[in-house]
Amino acid sequence: MQELDEFLLARAMEHDSPALLFRLACEYLISARVIRPGPVMVVKRVAHARELAR
């Protein structure tokens, strides 16, 4: 999940929309062939990346 965190941080520097970041995270996990964690976990990682990007 470290790769997802790095991916989200890079995208959060460009975009602030949580919905967009969530969608990008899901697409990243699918392309990386990773079993997607529950939506709550993805939302928490998106929120964390947005906080770090500020």
Secondary structure as UniProt FT lines:
FT   HELIX           2..14
FT   HELIX           18..31
FT   TURN            32..33
FT   HELIX           39..53
//
